[in-house]
Amino acid sequence: MGPLINITTPYNVSESIYWLIKYFIGPSRKNSGIIKSIPPFSLLNNNVTPKYTLVFAGDIMPMRKRQLNFSARLKEFVARSDYFIGNFEGTITEQAKKSWFSPSDQRHDRGIIDSLAAIFPPEKTYLSVANNHAADFGKEEFFASVNILESCKFKVFGWNERPFVDVNDDIRLIAGTMWSNRKCDYIAGLQDSRHYTKPQAANILYAHFGYEHELFPRPKTVKMAKQLLHTFDAVIGHHSHCPQPVNAETTSGINKLLVYSLGNFCGAFRARKYQYGIVVKADLGKSESGVWLTQKVDWRLTKCSLTPSGGCTVDLSNDNLLNINILRRNPKLNYS
């Protein structure tokens, strides 16, 4: 018989204890002075003719049998885009729990398929599975889940045999995770991501990195992300389960998009502090010299709220984007 409580984390003992503290009292505000967000609507590079519009969302968490819906204004925000990218965190499975109480295993039901199809066409939706929960139910269930998503026309990537996906001839999405809750040799690791760039293309790293339940990245995460920008044209992060700054860094005279974490796009969370995420819309095009650049960025805070009917609705949040004071008991957080 296994343990009654089965909590797995990818961290060492001290980090795991800190994870539990943050999980119960709310996200940490440490390192708040290091990185600040760019305005919700920002022009990063001039003299660029946009060719593609991409929307990036964060963690797609299990809905625990709740109906997932999307507001009209969120649908409008993503509608005039070419591609939608999200982090599919968990496994579509009917496998029994390893113990009667196993909060760390992320199990999706098949209802998530119809829900995601309602926000954007599956054939233009790209789902990364390179995250710390990919191995929750083992290799066989992982690939069965991938097959289910692919059979419904979603584009899935993020394991060793498919660490990247070419959206078209011009854009390559590359996945990689810094963490895994369980020992796993089949998920694409962040350490290998630099090997998969495509010459003459826009190479975007969609990375599972940093630390959970922290509103700002740690200095070592900032240093690593800036180094990655020397290889990639943009770095888009997820893993923290709460929004972190949307930033831009100048590399070799080019302003590059750097998002530390998009937070939770959806999930059956009762606690408001875990209901928030960010959607980022980025326009890509070539400069006069033929270099792929991000022209403009439009980002919005989102909230996945429980509804009186027992479902959940993801909407653009009415909370002030620059003063999110609901994520921790002792406000105020200021992204400006």
Steps between C-alpha positions, in 0.01 A plus 500: 500500500635842405513805723168664594627835383700498179650842436784511252707806414799546271695685770741410778383480861541868589338617177216251550431639847503851358264382225252380762517832686428693179227256403305566819566869574519629144761600242828653613575866421876467536720652227233757413755765407690299239263487203212725399240440233476691177165679447210276391529639147863546390683558173827307524656559159438752224530446125344154519216383279290253704435167334374279783313553826556246778313470829678341795311370803634339814420183691196305386418326827242225564140611542399212733182428303394866499374653177752746358375807312659811353360851501407682181767764551774239550388326182510833322853566630637176350272476195703706254816298563668235289609257772428423866766348729444354848662275761294184541578411860379155590390177333169399350448173683256284689778333695423470871679720750812360660354586841169625634642853522740588223482876436821518300381273216328701227225303327299639208169360387395497135280805548809719466513414129166659413575794727830583330342458157252771599769764551705436184505251209688184607696482175649842587546426871846392619526324835829444676518200734851577627422568863551356847172304494560316173610183678229494768340183360794345320618473143216290362227731628698805389514390139139380509406854606709647217325269253159614624593865446648432158195301391299817565739698273693683774872546428696349789873525572747485785648150531841375390393383156306822444659781702387761248233561240516704182184706492585585141817562300564819698428414865643227722368445853747326731399347834703405802444446870732580786307264728332160531316379809601144422800341339442516128719450193252587226410867559691775319739671741570871505874430499477357146280771349785694338571208266169527318500847347427536130710733281313789338191436713344668803604268785276534804581321823190400697666408828386335821737666744541704816327423829138447597285746695731797459385829350846599381788294357807432707829664397639173367188450287538852362863433414414171328213655303717785372763251390236300312403814308840489330382177334125555460290777349261492796474311828154429639488336843252310716505295822444747786116462506472875546580788264856627482622805305473539125834649409717592202878494479732660246737247344738606222290810438173302477220514754394144582192385687571330834207370703600340829171323566149516359342355813188282482284526190234274645442263790238412761652720771286629785774727635505829309877526525533207255231609255714754315703477184619707206428474130760657273433590138814560296535617139799355314656625180829561325715808521633670189814290539300177508520430875193361678385741770209551736337821389236563767371324810152514651461323835207462735442358845245217508295341775345152511204538735262240638141566393179448701408212269811310607709569191789736434536795265825654378468872436722801458539628854349828619771531762752775442778348290762715671384449857405136560427507872294183526774241458631514854370592841735792544461715184600684294675350203604753240611381156557854374 
